[in-house]
Structures are given as structure tokens and as C-alpha cells.
Amino acid sequence: MEQSLTPVAGASSVGALLDWARVRLASRRGSSGLDAEVLLGFALDRPRSSLIGFPERGVSAAETARYRRLIERREAGVPVAYLTGRREFYSLPLTVSSATLVPRPETELLVDKVLERLPTDGRSVVLDAGSGCGAVALAIKHRRPHCRMVAVECSAPALRVAVSNGVRLGLQVEWIRSHWFDALANACCDIIAANPPYVATGDEALVTGDLRHEPRLALDGGVDGLMSLRTIIAGTPRVLASGGTLLLEHGCDQTLPVRNLMDRAGLQGLETYLDLAGHDRVTVGRLP
Ligand SMILES: C[S@@+](CC[C@H](N)C(=O)[O-])C[C@H]1O[C@@H](n2cnc3c(N)ncnc32)[C@H](O)[C@@H]1O
């Protein structure tokens, strides 16, 4: 027990380090055990599975010190993905940085709903609005290689991460730096998918939880959280081709205003889908 409470110094073993880290992270909500294992795998440059089977394996003083620094930063709320620089999304290994949102599992629903509407051999033009590290655009391009994939993003550092993910994964996306649709031509796309910032400025989570480590630009949706959603929905009739589809991720309490905005913009056949936690997450509409 003493070992669990004392900051680790000098050489150690896999099992002792994991016990120590689990106790350090226990007060955090969520997956403290998994975080401890993922970060030890990263510190030792070994797969997580190889750690669990060999708790007695020795760990050098340098590796121990590296791990201790990672656990301290995790304890301070830095997301695991920023500590490792990696995140898996739709089975694609992505690089992330502090300039990009950490892609969330619920955003996979947005990709699912795009793929359901995209024929495997079709040549549709698909737009990812607010690409961040490129998660949505790259997942769609990976599953539908024939589509022409375009992505807009206003943050230059985020766009650099997206471009490098695309190059590393060998997936071709036209990355454009733009304030939403400003750089796009009229009626240029058949499908628009967006996971815009939708947290209200006054939401405490932006300053207290792990969200405070992620870019404000990626999260803050203005006073009511709807600012970016409003801009995207209002701009859609200009850039979406007739018969095209808009798919939006939004907060679970934003369904009604989002549907009203889409209705007023002329989008029809509105459907809202639940994420795995049973919350409204994605609303879809079509232009006539
Ligand atoms: C919630 S994040 C989504 C990132 C990524 N699509 C994902 O799902 O992981 C929203 C993204 O929109 C970008 N963004 C915010 N305002 C924007 C604007 N005015 N024009 C273009 N992109 C914007 C942010 O920089 C951020 O990358």
C-alpha cells in the first residue's frame, strides 16, 4: 500500500507502477485503470497487452520518471490523447495535438449516417465542415474511396494536423482553410457533415473538466451553444446541391432549435438519431 501512495522514484516494475498510477488516478471520473495502462504502454513503447501479462517486468529509472510525468499531467486533467499524441477514430489511427479536438466516439454516429447515404461506387462530393484533426473526413474517405472529399477548417494548426493524417494514411482529401463555407462555390456538394462547436460559453465544463485542455475554438458555440450551428444551417442552401443532405452533430438538448433552424432553411424529412448513450446527437435533413 505504501508503494501506491508514494511517488515512484528509481527503477520499478510494471505491476508496481500500474498499482501506483491506478491509485493516483482513482479520484478522476472514468477509466483510470485503462488510462494507467495506455500511458505505461506509451512510456515503454509497448502494446498494452504485453504489460498486463508480465507485471514483474522491470522498468528502468528513466522510463519510471517518464511515466510519472505522464501520470501527473493526466491527474491534472490533460486528455490521454494529448499525452500520447494519438487517438483511434472509426478504426483509423490519428495524430492529434492540442490544436485539435480529441475525436469522440459519439461522432462515429455522424460518420455512420453519412455512409448510409453514400453509395459505395458513387462519385458524390462530401464536405466535412470543421475538420479538426480530419477524423470525419478521413473516416468517410477510407470507407468510400470513390467520393470526392472536401474539408474546411478555420484553424491553421488544426488543418496542418489533418493534412499530415491524410498523407500518413494515404487518403486524399481537399483541405481548405475557410470560415465555414466562405471559400466554397454555390451548390458544390451533395452531402455536408459537421460536428461544430456546440457547448454554451457559460457551461462550467469548459473551465472545470478535461474540456479546458481542448481548443475553445472547437467547443465554444456562443451564448446558447448554437452560434456555429446557426451559421452552418443558414449557409447550407447556397453550397448544398438540390436534393443534397445536411448531417449535424449537436448537443442532446439542442434538438428542437436545430430542427427549427433546419426547417426554416428549407431542409426537409428531418430525422434525429440517438448516440450509444441514448442521447439525441445527430439531425439530418434534405434540400428539395
Ligand atoms: C467540435 S470540433 C470537431 C472536429 C472534428 N470534426 C471532430 O469531429 O473531431 C469543431 C471544429 O470546427 C472548427 N471551427 C470552429 N469555428 C470554425 C469556423 N468559423 N470555420 C471553420 N471551422 C471552424 C474548430 O477549429 C474545430 O476544429
The ligand as an ORCA input file, in Angstrom:
! r2SCAN-3c Opt
* xyz 0 1
  C     -16.139     20.108    -32.403
  S     -14.698     20.347    -33.379
  C     -14.853     18.976    -34.490
  C     -13.547     18.469    -35.050
  C     -13.676     17.162    -35.840
  N     -14.587     17.315    -36.951
  C     -14.156     16.042    -34.923
  O     -15.339     15.690    -35.002
  O     -13.355     15.530    -34.145
  C     -15.162     21.748    -34.353
  C     -14.122     22.196    -35.358
  O     -14.660     23.340    -36.053
  C     -13.622     24.271    -36.236
  N     -14.216     25.593    -36.394
  C     -14.667     26.441    -35.435
  N     -15.115     27.585    -35.977
  C     -14.963     27.456    -37.326
  C     -15.231     28.301    -38.433
  N     -15.761     29.518    -38.248
  N     -14.944     27.864    -39.661
  C     -14.395     26.635    -39.850
  N     -14.103     25.783    -38.840
  C     -14.384     26.187    -37.598
  C     -12.773     24.147    -34.973
  O     -11.479     24.672    -35.165
  C     -12.802     22.645    -34.751
  O     -11.745     22.016    -35.402
*
